[in-house]
């Protein structure tokens, strides 16, 4: 089945630093999404990407849909303490298959 | 607008027992998905329902089952619980499949501990 490799598994950074994380897949996806999960909460959608090569921003967050359709990247600029949480990439093939395949997450810790 | 509501939030069961978890989607959302979250495996897709029909199913044993009611509320059941079933079970809702964008609205989850 489809698998997503998300890296890094965890990051410990200083407030103000930029962050990069990525996901690669063994097969193509038609949609890439990035979710964030705060402690005790369910994941919340940050950015959705629907076209190969697409670059989309949401405030300090920028994500890209890789041209091969097998990867995606998320960058966070000028990190702040509230960026702490687990970031998940997710891929959706589409068509009649609506399920999402999630990466295992990147745990981000921001030191004030 | 109320979010996705899951009950119970926490529960403890023993091996061999069964459990039923409930999910009320966002009003107007007709699709409900269930995911199992564990530290080692991350988020694993269980199944997805739309209009009371299971449309997709993940790679879980038959002990895991679900259903959806006419008001879009959904339940999932796990029978003959095993230690490895300890996890956070997340429910997510989304609008009709015609507008499917991959965006899921998650509840806070039901944390199941199996002793």
Interface residues (C-beta under 8 A of the other chain):
Chain A: X1 X31 X33 X40 X41 X42 X43 X44 X45 X48 X50 X88 X90 X92 X96 X97 X98 X99 X100 X101 X102 X103 X104 X105
Chain B: X4 X31 X33 X35 X41 X42 X43 X44 X45 X48 X55 X56 X58 X59 X90 X92 X94 X97 X100 X101 X102 X103 X104 X105 X106 X107 X108 X109
